[in-house]
């Protein structure tokens, strides 16, 4: 058996070759041919992959990098990761594969354009050695080429700096939802975001109420442009992933929701949520069919952006006077089928209800809102909850201290509550010079 026997094997140079999925014996051939690094772009699907390819590759003395690329929805973040790996391995002999060398052919063609001096015709010819890309991949190629021709400052070569940075945050955020349970606290301004990041939280989420109050307004009275600016400023203030409370998408129709979601994906966020409330007490929830179409539009916009932003769908029944568990589950399931990555029903307080929602939408992750002392992280983790947010509760806690001290001064002319404030030097020190 020779390395050339691997499905769709394509040697490109003395340092680079590509192929479909190799067998264990064929990976041994790869090692014997002197390859030093193996890059796998395939998914962990037992129909097409080896059970422990990483362990086998490393036992053969080669470095291993796995970048799982969804064939039906390739992401720019994946391409950014591929560029990073290839750049780091530029002095090594590299073998790149996926299931059939289709994904790889596109990624290598784009890398050839950016790093190896290939023309568009050369890149296209390389791809069409093996297949004719469908509309999804054609769109991905076109979007990538626009970014590759961008004249903004580069990280190195011609690849935009912004892509790997945002991609890293989106990948990190998605991994947080894969196992365990994490708290995603909600800052309302730059200072609170930076302090929460310093406390070691793995990710943050904005709060529509918190930012509205900080602007002297009621919740839901911040405009789309103001919210986009807020999302951009919070994302730029920290290095950890930020999820956006994007309310109802700032629109009614699915098409308009899609346009606004696409705008939000450009702000540096790693996730966003869309809710199904109307703001009308007489008819508090958007019709289910329309709600599902809105989530589907958000999903489409995120996919077209190529950012990998994680989509959370919220059903608001328990906080708008419609605490119907059966209806809430029906909506969350429909949202999951429409493309939501994470499900969220704010207002759930019964552990029985929370467990029911977790079971109903499994294996999709569930977010639970905790705005008071009715549970613990350990209890929610045991119930299978992946993510815990606090909404505007931290902002309310801050306003509580502020109002307590201000009222004491206004009503009693005394200042005793100020003795409990964090010392000036301590809080000043946390923000640095």
C-alpha positions as CSV (number, residue, x, y, z in Angstrom):
1,X,0.0,0.0,0.0
2,X,1.3,3.5,-0.9
3,X,0.3,7.0,0.0
4,X,-1.0,7.5,-3.5
5,X,-3.7,4.9,-2.8
6,X,-5.4,7.3,-0.3
7,X,-8.8,8.4,-1.7
8,X,-8.4,11.6,-3.9
9,X,-4.7,12.0,-3.0
10,X,-3.3,15.2,-4.5
11,X,0.4,16.1,-4.1
12,X,0.9,19.8,-4.4
13,X,4.6,20.2,-3.6
14,X,7.4,18.6,-1.8
15,X,6.0,20.0,1.5
16,X,2.2,19.8,0.9
17,X,-0.3,17.0,0.0
18,X,-4.0,16.6,0.4
19,X,-6.4,13.7,0.4
20,X,-9.6,12.2,1.6
21,X,-9.8,10.2,4.9
22,X,-6.8,7.8,5.3
23,X,-7.0,4.5,7.0
24,X,-4.7,3.6,9.9
25,X,-2.3,1.8,7.6
26,X,-2.3,4.8,5.2
27,X,-1.5,7.2,8.1
28,X,1.5,5.0,8.7
29,X,2.5,5.5,5.0
30,X,2.0,9.3,5.5
31,X,4.5,9.1,8.4
32,X,7.0,7.0,6.4
33,X,6.9,9.6,3.6
34,X,8.3,12.2,6.0
35,X,5.2,14.2,6.7
36,X,5.5,16.1,10.0
37,X,2.0,17.6,10.5
38,X,-1.5,16.2,9.8
39,X,-4.4,18.6,9.5
40,X,-7.9,17.1,9.6
41,X,-10.9,19.3,8.4
42,X,-13.4,16.5,8.7
43,X,-16.1,16.2,11.3
44,X,-16.0,13.5,14.1
45,X,-18.4,11.3,12.2
46,X,-17.8,7.6,12.8
47,X,-18.9,6.9,9.3
48,X,-16.0,8.8,7.8
49,X,-13.3,9.2,10.5
50,X,-11.0,7.1,12.6
51,X,-11.9,6.5,16.3
52,X,-8.7,8.1,17.7
53,X,-6.9,9.8,14.8
54,X,-5.2,12.3,17.1
55,X,-3.7,9.6,19.2
56,X,-2.6,7.5,16.2
57,X,-1.0,10.5,14.4
58,X,0.9,11.6,17.6
59,X,2.1,8.0,18.2
60,X,3.6,8.1,14.7
61,X,5.6,11.2,15.6
62,X,3.5,13.7,13.7
63,X,1.8,16.9,15.0
64,X,-2.0,16.8,14.7
65,X,-4.5,19.7,14.2
66,X,-8.3,19.1,13.9
67,X,-10.5,21.9,12.5
68,X,-14.0,20.4,12.1
69,X,-15.6,22.0,9.1
70,X,-19.3,21.5,8.6
71,X,-19.7,20.6,4.9
72,X,-23.2,22.1,4.9
73,X,-22.1,25.4,6.6
74,X,-18.4,26.2,6.2
75,X,-17.4,29.2,8.4
76,X,-14.8,31.9,8.0
77,X,-13.6,31.2,11.5
78,X,-12.6,27.7,10.3
79,X,-10.7,29.2,7.4
80,X,-9.0,31.6,9.8
81,X,-7.9,28.7,12.0
82,X,-6.7,26.8,8.9
83,X,-4.6,29.8,7.9
84,X,-3.1,30.0,11.4
85,X,-2.2,26.3,11.4
86,X,-0.7,26.5,7.9
87,X,1.3,29.6,8.8
88,X,2.7,27.9,11.9
89,X,3.6,24.8,9.8
90,X,5.2,26.7,6.9
91,X,8.5,25.0,7.4
92,X,7.1,21.5,7.9
93,X,5.9,18.9,5.6
94,X,2.1,19.0,5.9
95,X,-0.6,16.4,5.0
96,X,-4.2,17.9,4.9
97,X,-7.3,15.7,4.6
98,X,-11.0,15.6,5.2
99,X,-13.6,12.9,4.3
100,X,-13.2,13.2,0.5
101,X,-10.8,16.2,-0.1
102,X,-13.7,18.5,-1.0
103,X,-13.5,20.8,2.0
104,X,-9.7,20.7,1.8
105,X,-9.6,21.6,-1.9
106,X,-11.4,24.9,-1.2
107,X,-9.3,25.8,1.9
108,X,-6.0,24.9,0.2
109,X,-7.1,26.9,-2.9
110,X,-7.8,30.0,-0.9
111,X,-4.5,29.5,1.1
112,X,-2.7,29.2,-2.3
113,X,-4.1,32.5,-3.4
114,X,-3.2,34.3,-0.1
115,X,0.1,32.7,0.6
116,X,1.5,30.8,-2.4
117,X,0.8,33.3,-5.2
118,X,-1.9,31.3,-7.0
119,X,-4.1,33.1,-9.4
120,X,-7.9,32.8,-9.2
121,X,-7.8,30.5,-12.2
122,X,-5.2,28.3,-10.6
123,X,-7.2,28.1,-7.4
124,X,-10.4,27.2,-9.3
125,X,-8.7,24.6,-11.3
126,X,-7.4,23.0,-8.1
127,X,-10.9,22.8,-6.6
128,X,-12.4,21.4,-9.8
129,X,-9.9,18.6,-10.0
130,X,-12.2,16.8,-7.6
131,X,-15.7,18.4,-7.6
132,X,-17.9,21.3,-8.5
133,X,-18.8,23.4,-5.4
134,X,-22.5,23.8,-4.7
135,X,-24.1,27.2,-3.9
136,X,-23.1,27.1,-0.3
137,X,-19.5,26.6,-1.1
138,X,-19.5,29.0,-4.0
139,X,-20.9,31.7,-1.6
140,X,-18.2,30.8,0.9
141,X,-15.5,31.1,-1.7
142,X,-16.7,34.5,-2.9
143,X,-17.0,35.9,0.6
144,X,-13.5,34.6,1.4
145,X,-12.0,36.1,-1.7
146,X,-13.5,39.5,-0.9
147,X,-11.8,39.4,2.5
148,X,-8.6,38.2,1.0
149,X,-8.6,41.2,-1.3
150,X,-9.4,43.6,1.5
151,X,-6.9,46.4,1.8
152,X,-7.1,46.9,5.6
153,X,-4.0,46.2,7.8
154,X,-3.0,42.6,7.9
155,X,-1.9,40.2,10.6
156,X,0.6,38.7,8.2
157,X,0.5,38.2,4.5
158,X,-3.0,39.1,3.2
159,X,-5.4,37.6,5.7
160,X,-7.4,40.2,7.7
161,X,-6.5,40.4,11.3
162,X,-10.1,40.7,12.4
163,X,-11.0,37.3,11.2
164,X,-8.9,35.0,13.4
165,X,-9.5,37.2,16.5
166,X,-13.3,37.0,16.2
167,X,-13.1,33.4,15.0
168,X,-11.2,32.5,18.2
169,X,-13.9,34.0,20.4
170,X,-16.7,32.3,18.5
171,X,-14.9,28.9,18.7
172,X,-14.3,29.4,22.4
173,X,-17.9,30.4,23.0
174,X,-19.2,27.3,21.2
175,X,-16.9,25.0,23.2
176,X,-18.3,26.4,26.4
177,X,-21.7,25.1,25.4
178,X,-20.5,21.6,24.7
179,X,-20.1,20.3,28.2
180,X,-20.4,21.3,31.9
181,X,-22.1,24.5,33.1
182,X,-20.8,28.1,33.0
183,X,-22.1,31.5,34.3
184,X,-22.3,34.3,31.8
185,X,-22.8,37.5,33.8
186,X,-24.3,40.6,32.3
187,X,-22.3,43.9,32.3
188,X,-24.0,47.1,31.3
189,X,-21.0,49.3,30.4
190,X,-17.3,49.2,29.8
191,X,-16.2,49.3,33.4
192,X,-18.5,46.5,34.5
193,X,-17.4,44.4,31.5
194,X,-13.7,44.8,32.3
195,X,-14.2,44.0,36.0
196,X,-16.2,40.9,35.3
197,X,-13.5,39.7,32.9
198,X,-10.9,40.3,35.5
199,X,-12.8,38.1,37.9
200,X,-12.2,35.2,35.6
201,X,-15.6,34.6,33.9
202,X,-15.2,32.8,30.7
203,X,-17.7,34.9,28.7
204,X,-20.1,37.8,29.2
205,X,-23.6,38.8,27.9
206,X,-25.0,42.2,27.5
207,X,-28.3,43.2,29.1
208,X,-30.8,45.4,27.3
209,X,-32.3,46.6,30.6
210,X,-28.8,47.4,32.1
211,X,-27.6,49.5,29.2
212,X,-31.0,51.3,29.0
213,X,-30.9,52.2,32.6
214,X,-27.3,53.5,32.3
215,X,-28.6,55.8,29.5
216,X,-31.5,57.0,31.7
217,X,-34.2,55.1,29.8
218,X,-36.5,52.2,30.4
219,X,-35.8,48.7,29.0
220,X,-36.5,48.4,25.2
221,X,-35.9,52.1,24.6
222,X,-32.5,51.9,23.1
223,X,-32.3,52.2,19.3
224,X,-30.7,49.6,16.9
225,X,-27.8,51.9,16.1
226,X,-27.2,52.7,19.8
227,X,-27.3,49.0,20.6
228,X,-24.9,48.1,17.8
229,X,-22.5,50.7,19.1
230,X,-22.8,49.3,22.6
231,X,-22.1,45.8,21.4
232,X,-19.0,47.0,19.5
233,X,-17.7,48.8,22.5
234,X,-18.2,45.9,25.0
235,X,-16.6,43.4,22.5
236,X,-13.6,45.7,22.1
237,X,-13.3,46.2,25.8
238,X,-12.6,42.6,26.7
239,X,-10.8,39.6,25.2
240,X,-13.4,37.0,26.1
241,X,-16.6,36.1,24.1
242,X,-19.6,38.4,24.4
243,X,-23.2,37.4,23.8
244,X,-25.6,40.1,22.7
245,X,-29.1,40.5,24.2
246,X,-30.5,41.5,20.8
247,X,-34.1,41.8,22.1
248,X,-36.6,41.0,19.3
249,X,-34.0,41.7,16.6
250,X,-35.2,45.3,16.5
251,X,-37.7,44.3,13.8
252,X,-41.0,42.5,13.2
253,X,-40.5,40.8,9.8
254,X,-38.1,37.9,9.3
255,X,-36.3,39.8,6.5
256,X,-35.7,42.8,8.7
257,X,-34.5,40.6,11.6
258,X,-32.0,39.0,9.2
259,X,-30.7,42.4,8.1
260,X,-30.2,43.5,11.7
261,X,-28.7,40.3,12.8
262,X,-26.2,40.5,10.0
263,X,-25.2,44.0,11.2
264,X,-24.8,42.7,14.7
265,X,-22.4,39.9,13.6
266,X,-20.0,42.6,12.5
267,X,-19.6,44.1,16.0
268,X,-17.3,41.4,17.4
269,X,-19.8,39.5,19.4
270,X,-19.6,35.7,19.7
271,X,-23.3,35.1,20.2
272,X,-26.7,36.8,20.2
273,X,-30.3,36.0,21.3
274,X,-33.6,36.7,19.7
275,X,-36.9,36.7,21.7
276,X,-40.5,36.2,20.8
277,X,-42.3,38.9,22.9
278,X,-44.3,41.7,21.3
279,X,-44.4,44.2,24.1
280,X,-48.2,44.1,24.0
281,X,-49.8,42.9,27.2
282,X,-52.9,41.8,25.3
283,X,-50.9,39.7,22.9
284,X,-47.5,39.2,24.5
285,X,-46.1,36.5,22.3
286,X,-45.4,36.7,18.6
287,X,-47.4,34.1,16.6
288,X,-45.4,30.8,16.5
289,X,-45.2,30.5,12.8
290,X,-43.8,34.1,12.5
291,X,-41.5,33.5,15.5
292,X,-40.0,30.4,13.8
293,X,-39.5,32.3,10.6
294,X,-37.7,35.1,12.5
295,X,-35.3,32.6,14.0
296,X,-34.7,31.0,10.6
297,X,-33.9,34.4,9.2
298,X,-31.4,35.0,12.0
299,X,-29.9,31.6,11.3
300,X,-29.5,32.4,7.6
301,X,-28.0,35.8,8.3
302,X,-25.4,34.3,10.7
303,X,-24.5,31.6,8.2
304,X,-24.1,34.2,5.4
305,X,-21.9,36.3,7.6
306,X,-19.5,33.4,8.0
307,X,-18.7,34.5,11.6
308,X,-19.8,31.4,13.5
309,X,-21.8,33.6,16.0
310,X,-23.9,31.4,18.2
311,X,-27.7,31.9,18.0
312,X,-29.8,31.7,21.1
313,X,-33.6,31.6,20.8
314,X,-35.7,32.9,23.7
315,X,-39.4,32.2,24.5
316,X,-40.7,34.8,26.9
317,X,-44.0,33.3,28.1
318,X,-42.9,33.0,31.7
319,X,-42.0,36.7,32.0
320,X,-44.9,38.2,30.0
321,X,-47.8,36.7,31.8
322,X,-48.1,33.4,29.8
323,X,-46.4,30.8,32.1
324,X,-47.4,27.8,30.0
325,X,-44.6,25.1,30.2
326,X,-46.1,23.0,27.4
327,X,-46.3,26.0,25.0
328,X,-42.8,27.2,26.0
329,X,-41.4,23.8,25.2
330,X,-43.3,23.7,21.9
331,X,-41.8,27.0,20.9
332,X,-38.2,26.1,22.0
333,X,-38.3,22.8,20.0
334,X,-39.5,24.7,16.9
335,X,-36.8,27.3,17.4
336,X,-34.2,24.5,17.6
337,X,-35.5,23.0,14.4
338,X,-35.2,26.4,12.8
339,X,-31.5,26.6,13.6
340,X,-31.1,27.9,17.1
341,X,-27.9,26.7,18.8
342,X,-29.0,27.4,22.4
343,X,-32.5,27.7,23.9
344,X,-33.6,30.1,26.7
345,X,-36.9,30.5,28.5
346,X,-36.4,33.4,31.0
347,X,-38.6,33.2,34.1
348,X,-38.3,29.5,34.9
349,X,-37.8,29.0,38.6
350,X,-39.0,25.5,39.3
351,X,-36.3,22.9,39.0
352,X,-38.9,20.5,37.6
353,X,-39.7,22.9,34.8
354,X,-36.0,23.5,34.2
355,X,-35.4,19.8,33.9
356,X,-38.3,19.4,31.6
357,X,-37.0,22.0,29.2
358,X,-33.5,20.6,29.3
359,X,-34.9,17.1,28.4
360,X,-37.2,18.4,25.8
361,X,-34.6,20.2,23.7
362,X,-31.6,17.9,24.3
363,X,-28.9,17.7,23.1
364,X,-29.2,21.5,22.5
365,X,-27.8,23.6,25.4
366,X,-30.2,25.5,27.7
367,X,-29.6,28.9,29.3
368,X,-31.4,29.7,32.6
369,X,-31.9,33.2,34.0
370,X,-31.1,33.7,37.7
371,X,-32.2,37.0,39.0
372,X,-32.6,36.1,42.7
373,X,-31.6,33.5,45.2
374,X,-33.7,30.5,44.1
375,X,-31.0,28.1,43.1
376,X,-27.2,27.6,42.8
377,X,-24.8,26.9,40.0
378,X,-24.3,23.3,41.3
379,X,-28.1,22.6,41.3
380,X,-28.5,23.9,37.7
381,X,-25.5,22.0,36.6
382,X,-26.9,18.8,38.1
383,X,-30.2,19.5,36.1
384,X,-28.2,19.6,32.9
385,X,-28.2,23.4,32.3
386,X,-25.3,24.5,30.2
387,X,-25.4,28.3,30.7
388,X,-26.5,30.7,33.5
389,X,-27.1,34.4,33.0
390,X,-28.3,37.0,35.4
391,X,-29.9,39.5,33.0
392,X,-30.2,43.0,34.6
393,X,-29.7,41.6,38.2
394,X,-26.1,42.8,38.6
395,X,-27.1,46.3,37.3
396,X,-30.0,46.2,39.8
397,X,-27.6,45.3,42.6
398,X,-25.4,48.3,41.6
399,X,-28.3,50.6,41.5
400,X,-29.5,49.3,44.9
401,X,-26.2,50.4,46.5
402,X,-26.4,53.7,44.7
403,X,-30.0,54.5,45.7
404,X,-29.5,53.4,49.3
405,X,-26.6,55.8,49.7
406,X,-28.3,58.6,47.8
407,X,-31.6,58.3,49.7
408,X,-29.8,58.3,53.0
409,X,-28.1,61.6,52.0
410,X,-31.3,63.1,50.6
411,X,-33.6,62.0,53.4
412,X,-31.4,62.0,56.5
413,X,-28.4,64.1,55.7
414,X,-26.1,61.3,56.8
415,X,-23.4,59.4,55.0
416,X,-23.0,56.1,56.9
417,X,-23.7,53.8,53.9
418,X,-20.6,55.3,52.1
419,X,-18.4,53.5,54.6
420,X,-19.3,50.2,52.8
421,X,-18.1,51.4,49.4
422,X,-15.1,49.8,47.7
423,X,-12.1,52.0,48.5
424,X,-11.1,54.5,45.7
425,X,-7.6,53.1,45.4
426,X,-8.9,49.5,45.0
427,X,-11.3,50.2,42.2
428,X,-9.0,52.7,40.5
429,X,-6.2,50.0,40.6
430,X,-8.4,47.5,38.8
431,X,-8.7,49.7,35.7
432,X,-4.9,50.3,35.5
433,X,-3.2,53.5,34.6
